[in-house]
Amino acid sequence: MDCHRRIESFITTLERVAAVIDRPPSEEVRQALETSLRYFRDAAPKHTADEEVSLFPRMRRLSDPDARAVMAELEKLEEEHRCAEPLHARVDWLGNQYLLNGVLNDIQIEEFRSSVARLNSMYRKHIHVEDTLVFPLATRTLSPHDKSAIASEMEERRGKIAGTARQQ
């Protein structure tokens, strides 16, 4: 859920940038955009893997009656992950053009704003489903062993071993 709060924060940042993207970037806008683009390019895919590789497969093995109702949601969530990828790629490209050139043309400005708005809408719904249905069910029904394995896999994805950063 911590990742969800970061996603919400960085989407809000992208919305703020979208509101001023018709002007040359201030240093504050430049830094905020760079940080947000980097998060969605580097960290967000790890969160998606946390769900699709570590959490969702374990949830699909649950025999709990409450789990059956959530299983259909998992497929929708995975599809939303796929739908977000090209939007993120476009926001990343347009955002980097803006950072490089200090300006976008009118079509690019509208495309940036539209893509950010679509991501925001998708994430609001997506996060709501996960926070209110998926994660509470996982907390209640997954075994301590599964929860520990998920946590270890998440740490591994982020290059952490036993709470310390892995030497690269």
C-alpha positions in Angstrom: 0.0 0.0 0.0 3.0 2.3 0.5 3.6 2.1 -3.2 0.1 3.2 -3.9 0.6 6.3 -1.8 3.8 7.1 -3.9 1.9 6.4 -7.1 -0.9 8.8 -6.0 1.7 11.5 -5.1 3.6 11.2 -8.4 0.4 11.2 -10.5 -0.6 14.4 -8.6 2.8 15.9 -9.5 2.2 15.0 -13.2 -1.2 16.7 -13.0 0.4 19.8 -11.7 3.0 19.7 -14.4 0.3 19.2 -17.0 -1.4 22.4 -15.8 1.7 24.5 -16.6 3.3 22.5 -19.5 2.3 25.3 -21.9 5.0 27.5 -20.3 8.8 26.9 -20.0 9.6 24.8 -17.0 10.8 26.4 -13.8 13.5 24.7 -11.9 10.9 23.4 -9.4 8.7 22.0 -12.3 11.8 20.5 -13.9 12.9 18.6 -10.7 9.3 17.4 -9.9 8.8 16.1 -13.5 12.2 14.4 -13.6 11.5 12.7 -10.2 8.0 11.6 -11.3 9.1 10.3 -14.7 12.0 8.4 -13.0 9.6 6.8 -10.5 7.2 5.6 -13.1 10.0 4.4 -15.4 12.1 2.6 -12.7 10.0 1.8 -9.6 6.5 1.4 -10.8 7.3 -1.8 -12.9 8.6 -3.4 -9.7 5.3 -2.7 -8.0 3.5 -4.3 -10.9 5.8 -7.4 -10.6 5.1 -7.4 -6.8 1.4 -7.9 -7.7 1.6 -10.0 -10.8 4.5 -12.3 -9.9 4.3 -12.5 -6.1 0.8 -11.6 -4.9 -1.8 -12.5 -7.5 -0.6 -16.1 -8.2 -0.8 -16.9 -4.5 -4.2 -15.4 -4.2 -5.4 -17.5 -7.2 -4.6 -20.6 -5.2 -6.8 -19.6 -2.3 -9.8 -21.8 -1.6 -11.5 -19.2 0.6 -15.1 -18.4 -0.6 -14.4 -14.7 -0.3 -11.5 -15.1 -2.7 -13.6 -16.2 -5.6 -15.3 -12.8 -5.9 -11.9 -11.0 -6.0 -10.4 -13.4 -8.6 -12.2 -11.7 -11.5 -10.9 -8.4 -10.3 -7.3 -9.7 -10.6 -7.7 -10.2 -14.3 -9.0 -6.6 -14.7 -6.1 -5.3 -12.6 -3.6 -7.1 -14.8 -5.3 -5.7 -17.9 -5.1 -2.2 -16.4 -1.3 -2.7 -15.9 -1.1 -3.5 -19.6 -3.2 -0.4 -20.6 -1.0 1.9 -18.4 2.3 0.9 -20.1 1.8 2.8 -23.4 0.4 5.8 -21.5 3.4 5.9 -19.3 5.7 5.5 -22.3 4.1 8.4 -24.0 4.1 10.6 -20.8 7.8 9.7 -20.4 8.7 10.6 -24.0 6.7 13.9 -24.0 8.0 14.8 -20.5 11.6 14.3 -21.6 11.0 16.4 -24.7 9.7 19.1 -22.5 12.7 18.9 -20.2 15.1 18.8 -23.2 13.5 21.6 -25.3 11.6 23.6 -22.6 8.5 23.6 -24.8 6.0 21.3 -26.5 3.8 22.1 -29.4 0.0 22.3 -28.9 -0.7 18.7 -30.0 2.0 17.4 -27.6 0.7 19.5 -24.8 -2.8 18.1 -25.3 -1.5 14.6 -25.6 0.6 15.0 -22.3 -2.5 16.3 -20.5 -4.8 13.7 -21.9 -2.4 10.8 -21.0 -1.9 12.1 -17.5 -5.6 12.4 -17.0 -6.2 8.9 -18.3 -3.5 7.5 -16.0 -5.0 9.4 -13.0 -8.5 8.1 -13.7 -7.2 4.5 -14.1 -5.0 4.6 -11.0 -7.8 6.0 -8.8 -10.1 3.1 -9.6 -7.2 0.5 -9.7 -5.9 1.5 -6.3 -9.3 1.6 -4.8 -10.0 -2.0 -5.8 -6.6 -3.2 -4.5 -6.8 -1.2 -1.2 -10.4 -2.2 -0.4 -10.7 -5.7 -1.8 -7.4 -7.3 -2.8 -5.1 -6.3 0.0 -7.5 -6.9 2.9 -8.3 -10.4 1.5 -4.6 -11.2 1.1 -3.9 -10.0 4.6 -6.7 -12.1 6.0 -6.2 -15.3 4.0 -2.6 -15.7 2.9 -0.5 -17.9 5.2 2.4 -16.4 7.2 4.8 -18.3 4.9 3.2 -16.8 1.7 3.4 -13.3 3.2 7.0 -13.8 4.2 7.8 -15.1 0.7 6.1 -12.1 -0.9 8.1 -9.7 1.3 11.3 -11.4 0.4 10.6 -11.3 -3.3 9.7 -7.6 -3.1 13.0 -6.9 -1.3 14.9 -8.9 -3.9 13.2 -6.9 -6.7 14.5 -3.7 -5.1 18.0 -5.1 -4.6 17.6 -5.4 -0.8 18.9 -8.3 1.2 18.1 -8.5 4.9 17.3 -4.8 5.0 20.5 -3.5 3.4 21.1 -2.4 -0.1 22.8 -4.9 -2.4 26.1 -3.8 -3.8 25.8 -3.3 -7.5 
